[in-house]
């Protein structure tokens, strides 16, 4: 079964039975064990055309398959160098199984299908969790929920730190209750850079309770910020209203405006809005991976990421509750709660298309 979303109307969804596919030489079949569902999946839909997230697992128009970070096992192989078994982390469709054209890379393999040619390797790679220094068996679900989001946050922090935060003494983070924002706040706190979380009234108490932000404000309080303080913006919400409010408040005193997410997807104008201050720029994490891999080496980059990651993982019991969901009906319900911003920020959904309990 495959969960699909109408690319012209994100509220329109369906679950379809997967058609039987006979493997061609070089292909493998993966059974999808589980996958994470977060607000980041909404961002994948919103940016699906711009960044070709819809192209990861194409299907018939107007439908699309939103990628999700998950675990799968090779249950059938027509590749001479890939055997069945193992558990592999990567981007999967929200489905029960997927067939890919695979190319082995050490303990990992890469999806080399023609439709993946223009995608960065970080999006096409499937890593063996047995060889992944970020994986912990006692934190399987937290690994799925946060690994990819933390990578983005670590790299955004590294990108800004490498540039001295463009001389900003504080950074505003919108959608402060989102998991990507929480990971970024943890990275900023670790380096001693002041952060201000912007959130909704409903989520304010949760964000304050994290103890990661130096200050927490709701969106209607943006006009209380001191415009003379050198400030940067990392926008996880993608809201034109919020972004405009920050840019208007700080004007040319805003040192940078970085866009990462789109949790407020219905408040995003197609062409954007002309704003005072710096031009908002989209942060593309694979570019920073490529830069640091060249400067430090891929192994050293992963070592540095893992060191900070395990510190974060040790503290997740304070603010993250894993919630399991099974089958197409429950997956559909979770997706709609995330799409409409109804989900509890302390919850983290890990789903399986089958009705069986996750091991």
N, C-alpha and C positions, 0 to 999 in steps of 0.2 A: 504493500500500500504506500501511496505517496500523498503527502499533504501539499496542496498547491494554492496559490494566491493569485487573484486576478490582478494583473499588472496595472490596469487602469482604475481599479477600485479595490484598495487593500482590505476592505471589510468583506469582500466577496471571496469565500474560500470553498474548497472542496477536497475530498479525499477520494483518490481513484485507485483501483487495483492495478498493480504493476503487471505489465505484459511479460510473459516468459521470454527470456533472451538467451539464445544459445551463444556461448562464448566463442569469439574469434581468437585466433592465435595472438598471444600477447595480452589478452584480457584476463581480469580476475573478478570474482564476485565476492563482495563483502556483505556480511550480515550486520546490520546496524544495531548495536547493543543498546546504546543510549545516547542522548544528545541534550545540550543545554539550551534553554529558552530564556532570553533576557531582552531588555529594551534594545540591545545591540542588533537583534534580528530585525527590529523595526527599521533601524538605520539602514540595514542591508537592503530592505525593500525600497526605502525612500531614495537611496543612492544606487539602486539597482541598474539603472540605465547609464548613469554617469560613470560608475566604476565597474560596470558589467558583472555585478553579482548575479544577475539573472543568467549570465552566460556560463556559470559554473556547472549547472545541471539543466540544460535547456529542455523545454517541453513544448507542446503545441500552444500557439497563441490563442487567446490573450493571457494564458496561464503562465505562472512562473514558480520555481522552487527556491525558496529562501534557504541559503546555506546556514548550517548550524555546526558548532563545534561539538564533535562527538567521538565515540569509540566504536570500532567495528572489528570484525574478525574475517579473515580470508576463509571462505567456506568452499570455494571452487577456484581452480587456477588452470589457465591455458597458457601460462608463462613458464618456460622451462626453469627459470631461476627463482621463482616465487612459490613457496609451498603453502599448503593450507595451515591454518592455526594462527596463533599470535593475536595480539590486540593492538590496534593502531589508532592513534589520535590524528584527527584532521578535520577538514570541512566535509560534511556530509549533507545530502538533502534530508529533510524530515521524512524518513521513509523506513521501510523494513529491510530493504537491501538495495545495493547499487552496484553496477558493473562499470569498471573503468579500464582504460588501456594503461598498463603500468610499466614503469621503467625502474628497476631496482637501483637504489643509491645506498650502499652499505647496509645498515639495519633498517633503512626506510625504503619507501618507493614513492614515485611521483606520477601523478596523472598526466600523461602526455597525449591525451586525445587532441585532435585538431582544434576543437572548440576551446581548449585551455591554453593555446599557444601564446596569447597575449597577457596571461595572468602571471603575477609574480610567484616565484617558487614557494614563498611562505604560504600561499593559498592553495597550491597544488600538491604539497608534500603530506605524506602520511607517515608518521613516526611510530616506531615500535616503543610502547611505553616502558618495556623492560630495559630499554637503553636510554630513556629520557631522564636527565638529571633533575627535571622539574616535577616529575611524577612521584606521588606518594600513595601507596595502596590504602592508607587510612584516610585519604582525602580525595577519593576518586571523583566524587561529584563536585567538590570544590574546585578540583583541577579543571574539570570541564567548564564550569561556570566562569572561572576567573582567569585561566591561563592566557587566553587570547586577549582579553580585555586588559589584563595586567601588562602584557607585552606592549600594547599600544600606549598605555600610560607611562611605562618605564621609558619607552623611546621618545615620547613627547617631552617628558621631564629632561631626558638626556639632550634632546634637540635644543630646548630652551636654555638649559644650563650651559651648553656649549657656546651659546651666544650671549651669556650673561643676562638672560631674560630681557635682553634689549634695554637694560638699565631700569627695568621695572622693579620696585621694591615689594610689590604684592601682585598676586595673580587671582583674578576672579574665575570661579569655575561654576558654570551653569549646570542645571540638572544634578545638583550636588548629591542627591540620594542614589543616583545611578551607580552601578558597580564599576564602570570605567572611571567615573569621577572619584569614587572612593579610593580606587587604586592610585590615581594621580595624586590625590590629597596625601596619601601615605608616602608617596615618593617625595613630594615637596616638603613634608614634615621631616623626613629623614635628612634632607639636605639643609633644613633650617630656613626655607623660603616661606614667607607669609602667604597664606591662602585664605580666600573668602569664599564660602560656599553660598550660592544662590539657589533657592529652592521654593517649593510651593508651601503655603501655610500647613497643608495636610502632612507634609513630610518634615517640617522644621524640627520637631522634637527628636525624630530619628537621627537627623543629620547632626544636631547638636550633641546627641548622645555618643556619636562616633568618637569624639575627642580628637579628630584629625584636622579640622579646620580651625584657624585662629579666630574666625568670626563667621557667623551664619546669619544671612538676611533672606527675607522672602522677596519675590520679584518686585512687589510694590514699594519696597524700601530702597531701591537703587538710588533714588534721589537723596538718600542719607549718606551716601559715600562721599568722602572728601575728594573733590576733583583735582586738588593740588598734589595729591599723592601719585607718584609714578606707578602706573598700573598696567597690567596686561590682562587679556581675556582669553580663556580657553572655553569654547562654546560647545557643550555636549547636547544642548537642547535644540539648537537649530531654529529657534524662534526669532522671527524678524522683529517682533515687538520687544523682546528682551534685549536682543543684540542692538537694536536701535536705541533703546534706553541707555545702555552702557556707553555706546559711542557718543550719544548726545551729551551725557553727563560729563565725560572726560575730554571729548573733542580731540585736539591734537596732543593732549597729554596722555592719551592711550598709547602705550608703547608697542603693543602688538595685539592682533586679533586672530586667534587660531580656531578653526572649525574642525571638530572631530565627529560629533554625533548629530542626531536629528530626532530626539525623543519627542519634541513638540512638532511633529511632522505636519500638522494641519496649519501651522502658523509660518510656513515657509513659502515665500513668494517665488514664482518660477524664475524670474530674472534677478532676484535679490533687490535690495533697496540701496540707493546712493546714501552713503553715511559720512559723517565727519570723522576725522582721524584716519588711522591706517586702513588699508584695504583688507578685509577678511581673507585669509588664505586657508585652504584645506590642507590638513596634515595627513600625509600619506606615509604610514609607518614603514613600508618596505624600502623606501628611499633611505631612511635612517639606518635600517638594518644593513643595507648595502654599504653605506658610508662607514659604519663602525666595523663591519666585517673586513673591509679593506684595511682600515687603520689598526684594528686590534687583532684580527683573525676571528673566524667564526666561533672557534672553541672558547676563546677568551670572552667574547661577547656573551655567549650563553652562560659562562661561569659567573659573570657579573650580574646578569639578569637573575640567575637561579639564587644567588646569595640574598638578594633583596626579596625575591619571591617567597622564599621559605620563611622569612621574617613575617611577611604579610599573612601567609597561610596559617602560621601558628596562632594568629589572633582572630581568625574568622569566627570562632565560636561566640565571640562577643556580639557580633552583628549580623551573622548570616545563618538562616535556617533553611536547610535543604528540603524541598518538597518534591516528591515523586508523582508523576502523572503517567497514565497508561492508556494507550489506545487512541483512535482518531477523535473521539468526542472530547476527551479530556484535553488533548493537545489543542484542538480547535478553541476550547474555552480559555486556555491559558494564553494562546496567541491573541485573542480578542481583548483579554484583560490588559495585556502589555500594550497593545495597539491604542487602547483608550486611556492608558495611564491609570488603571484601576488597581494594579497589583501592589501588594504591601512591599515596600522597599527592602524589608528585612528578609524576604523570601527569595529563594533561588530555585527555579524550576528545572528539574532534570526529567526528561521524558523518554518513553520507549513506545514505539508503534504497536508492539505486542502487549497483550494484557498480563504478561507474566511478571512476577516480582523481579526487580533488579538485584543481581547478586552482588 
